[in-house]
Amino acid sequence: MTALPSHVQELADRVAGGHGVEVLELNLRGQGRGRVLSVVLDAEEPVEADVVELVSKDLSRALDAADPVAGSYTLEVSTPGLSRPLHTPRDFRRQRGHEVSILRAAPAKVGGSAEDPGADPDPETSSVQGTVVDADDQAVVLEVDGEQVKVPLSEVVRGKVVLPW
């Protein structure tokens, strides 16, 4: 990847912010005529396709006017997509109302130690699938079969959105 002038980030942030979204990632990859300026947008709520299109058009005009990147490149504006892993409270909050699957580590066993020959050194894992109700800095709350299940974020190994198809 090629280093970008800070002005490009500022320009992208300003244009994206004007449409109620933020720049999650910004990079320039490739060489020569094959260079791509990739901008990944995100927001608290899912980013609609028309917003991606508006940011792309406005950012393209702004980049053409300012010309902060020497040479030719293709502008690519997108979102992280549904396959993005969920780790942080913010990731889970963004999925409120959507079904997710969480692989979780079992909580540490009380009294288990390295000296205990019966202690299992590898944490067991289990999975839980449900609809995200809420998330804070400590846990994500899922609705599973009509009941609310609180999963401590410290136990989340991996989370992902369950696709409806």
C-alpha positions as CSV (number, residue, x, y, z in Angstrom):
1,M,0.0,0.0,0.0
2,T,1.0,3.5,-0.8
3,A,1.1,6.2,1.9
4,L,-1.5,8.9,1.4
5,P,-1.2,12.6,2.2
6,S,-3.1,13.5,5.3
7,H,-5.2,15.9,3.2
8,V,-6.9,12.9,1.5
9,Q,-8.1,11.5,4.9
10,E,-9.4,14.9,5.9
11,L,-11.2,15.3,2.6
12,A,-12.7,11.8,2.8
13,D,-13.8,12.4,6.5
14,R,-15.4,15.7,5.6
15,V,-17.4,14.3,2.6
16,A,-18.4,11.1,4.5
17,G,-19.4,13.1,7.6
18,G,-21.6,15.3,5.4
19,H,-23.6,12.2,4.7
20,G,-23.8,10.9,8.2
21,V,-21.2,8.2,7.9
22,E,-17.5,7.8,8.8
23,V,-14.4,6.5,7.0
24,L,-13.4,3.2,8.6
25,E,-10.5,2.5,6.2
26,L,-8.7,4.5,3.5
27,N,-5.9,3.2,1.5
28,L,-4.2,3.4,-1.9
29,R,-3.1,0.0,-3.4
30,G,-1.7,-1.2,-6.6
31,Q,0.7,0.5,-9.1
32,G,0.6,2.5,-12.3
33,R,-2.8,2.5,-14.0
34,G,-4.0,-0.3,-11.7
35,R,-4.0,1.9,-8.5
36,V,-7.2,1.9,-6.4
37,L,-8.1,4.4,-3.8
38,S,-10.3,2.3,-1.5
39,V,-12.6,4.0,1.0
40,V,-14.6,1.9,3.4
41,L,-17.6,3.6,5.1
42,D,-19.3,2.7,8.3
43,A,-22.0,4.1,10.7
44,E,-24.0,3.2,13.8
45,E,-26.8,1.9,11.5
46,P,-26.2,-0.1,8.3
47,V,-25.0,2.2,5.5
48,E,-27.5,2.3,2.6
49,A,-26.4,1.8,-1.0
50,D,-27.6,5.3,-2.0
51,V,-25.4,6.9,0.7
52,V,-22.4,4.9,-0.6
53,E,-23.2,6.3,-4.1
54,L,-23.6,9.9,-2.9
55,V,-20.3,9.7,-1.0
56,S,-18.6,8.2,-4.0
57,K,-19.8,11.0,-6.3
58,D,-19.1,13.8,-3.9
59,L,-15.7,12.4,-2.9
60,S,-14.8,12.0,-6.6
61,R,-15.6,15.6,-7.3
62,A,-13.7,16.8,-4.2
63,L,-10.6,14.7,-5.1
64,D,-10.7,16.0,-8.7
65,A,-10.8,19.6,-7.4
66,A,-8.1,19.2,-4.8
67,D,-6.0,16.7,-6.8
68,P,-4.1,15.5,-3.6
69,V,-3.1,12.1,-5.2
70,A,-0.6,12.3,-8.0
71,G,-1.3,10.1,-11.1
72,S,-4.4,8.1,-12.0
73,Y,-6.3,5.8,-9.8
74,T,-9.8,4.3,-9.5
75,L,-12.0,5.4,-6.6
76,E,-13.7,2.5,-4.8
77,V,-16.2,3.3,-2.1
78,S,-17.8,0.4,-0.1
79,T,-18.9,-0.8,3.3
80,P,-17.3,-3.5,5.4
81,G,-20.1,-5.9,4.5
82,L,-22.0,-8.4,6.6
83,S,-19.1,-10.9,6.8
84,R,-17.1,-8.5,8.9
85,P,-16.2,-10.1,12.3
86,L,-17.9,-8.7,15.4
87,H,-15.6,-7.9,18.4
88,T,-16.4,-4.6,20.0
89,P,-19.5,-3.3,21.7
90,R,-19.9,-0.9,18.8
91,D,-19.8,-3.8,16.3
92,F,-22.6,-5.5,18.2
93,R,-24.6,-2.3,18.7
94,R,-24.6,-1.8,15.0
95,Q,-26.3,-5.2,14.6
96,R,-29.3,-4.5,16.9
97,G,-32.3,-6.3,15.6
98,H,-30.1,-8.7,13.5
99,E,-29.3,-12.3,14.1
100,V,-25.7,-13.1,15.1
101,S,-23.8,-16.1,16.0
102,I,-21.2,-15.9,18.8
103,L,-18.4,-18.4,19.5
104,R,-17.7,-18.0,23.2
105,A,-15.0,-19.3,25.5
106,A,-16.2,-21.0,28.7
107,P,-15.6,-18.8,31.8
108,A,-12.4,-19.7,33.7
109,K,-13.1,-22.6,36.1
110,V,-12.9,-21.6,39.8
111,G,-10.0,-23.4,41.5
112,G,-8.4,-24.8,38.3
113,S,-4.7,-24.3,38.0
114,A,-1.7,-25.3,35.9
115,E,-0.6,-27.6,38.8
116,D,-3.9,-29.4,38.8
117,P,-3.5,-32.4,36.6
118,G,-7.3,-32.5,36.1
119,A,-7.4,-28.9,34.8
120,D,-8.1,-28.4,31.1
121,P,-5.5,-26.0,29.7
122,D,-7.6,-25.2,26.7
123,P,-10.8,-23.3,27.3
124,E,-13.9,-25.0,26.0
125,T,-16.0,-23.1,23.6
126,S,-19.7,-23.0,22.9
127,S,-21.8,-21.0,20.5
128,V,-25.0,-19.1,20.9
129,Q,-27.2,-17.6,18.2
130,G,-29.8,-14.9,18.6
131,T,-30.9,-11.4,17.8
132,V,-28.9,-8.6,19.2
133,V,-30.9,-6.6,21.8
134,D,-28.2,-4.4,23.1
135,A,-24.4,-4.2,23.9
136,D,-22.3,-2.2,26.3
137,D,-18.7,-2.2,27.3
138,Q,-19.1,-5.5,29.3
139,A,-21.6,-7.7,27.4
140,V,-23.9,-8.2,24.4
141,V,-27.5,-9.2,25.1
142,L,-29.1,-11.6,22.7
143,E,-32.7,-12.7,22.4
144,V,-32.6,-16.5,22.1
145,D,-35.9,-18.5,21.9
146,G,-37.8,-15.6,23.6
147,E,-35.3,-15.3,26.5
148,Q,-32.5,-12.7,26.9
149,V,-29.0,-14.1,27.1
150,K,-26.1,-11.9,28.3
151,V,-22.7,-12.9,26.9
152,P,-19.8,-11.1,28.5
153,L,-17.5,-9.6,25.8
154,S,-14.5,-11.2,27.6
155,E,-15.9,-14.6,26.5
156,V,-16.5,-13.6,22.9
157,V,-14.0,-15.5,20.7
158,R,-15.7,-14.6,17.4
159,G,-19.0,-13.1,16.4
160,K,-20.6,-12.8,13.0
161,V,-23.9,-11.8,11.4
162,V,-26.1,-14.7,10.4
163,L,-27.1,-14.2,6.8
164,P,-30.8,-14.7,6.1
165,W,-30.2,-17.0,3.1
